[in-house]
Amino acid sequence: MDLIQRPRRLRGSENLRKMVRETRMDKSSLIYPLFVKEGTGIEEEIPSMERQFRYSVDRLPFELERLQKAGVNSVMLFGIPDHKDEVGSGAYDPNGIVQKALREAKKQFPDMYYITDVCMCEYTSHGHCGVLCGHDVDNDATLELLAKTAVSHIEAGADMVAPSDMMDGRVRAIREALDANGHYEAPIMSYAVKYASAFYGPFRDAAGSAPSFGDRKSYQMDFHNRREGMKEALTDVEEGADIIMVKPAMSYLDMVSEVSKAVNVPVAAYSVSGEYAMVKAAAKMDWIDEERIMCEMAVSAYRAGAQIYLTYYAKELAKCMDEGRIG
């Protein structure tokens, strides 16, 4: 048969397949989410997220050392306070759990890169991502508290802040507050395209952040919508976001692709707790090859256009990169 085009020519050996690979990954693009809580001597496994843990500040350095040895040098910190109230005051308390964790982490591992989740849901007694007016989240009243939280994180040692609340105008409010306090160089990674997703269930177990009534559909996005996601991303760039995040990753790769083509800043994809938990559960039943699935999921996000990948599999992916099974 007289064939001119034979795509299989470039698939004939492992060396050749790697040579012509279109999507390449690097450990420096991985961010590992970490949960820190009040107390001492705590390293407790999260029931719905096998091999993921909540750490007290004194135990956190042991995990940071493991990450550094794996070649994962960036983390996202989530705080679990002892005290919660109507206005989430623990979020912006200079002695809050994230602030204490940052100071200790910076002291022991100064070369690692620390990003903090800026939101109210872990800190409010009602579990919503802002202050309430009746049963509704008061968008504009929440902005001031988010800005205070971001400033307190940077002043405690955060290298970057990442607002995840989905309040309108929060990026601008945070940018203005950071600049007003002299933190011009502090970057913002905005959870810009964050859908109201069932994939967040295990995270809410991990962080104790489930709302006590209602849901978050009045501020997180309807997963039917594409144009709305583009509007959110472009608005946040205009307001000063330095990185745009799409969350979740796996079911929203179309949005990763579209956003990456539309914005002039890096794009991050967050492979969330539900994605991790599903893979772990299926692997435990010997229904899937966990490592191969993990790698395929990661590559799909980069192939779609993400340059940054937040994942609970960061250490395992780094090992696969080192051993040449992915990258």
Buried (B, 14 or more C-beta within 10 A) or exposed (E): EEEEEEEEEEEEEEEEEEEEEEBEBEBEBBBBBBBBBBBEEBEEEBEBBBEBBBBBBEBBBEBBEEBBEBBBBBBBBBBBBEEBEEBBBBBBBEEBBBBBBBBBBBEEBEEBBBBBBBBBBBBBEBBBBBBBEEEEBEBEBBBEBBBBBBBBBBBBBBBBBBBBBBBBBBBBBBBBBBEEBEBEEBBBBBBBBBBBBEBBBBBBBBBBBBBEEEEBEEBBBEBEBBEEBBBBBBBBBEBBBBBBBBBBBBBBBEBBBBBBEBBEBBBBBBBBBBBBBBBBEBBEEEEBEBBEBBBEBBBBBBBBBBBBBBBBBBBBBBBBBEEEEBB
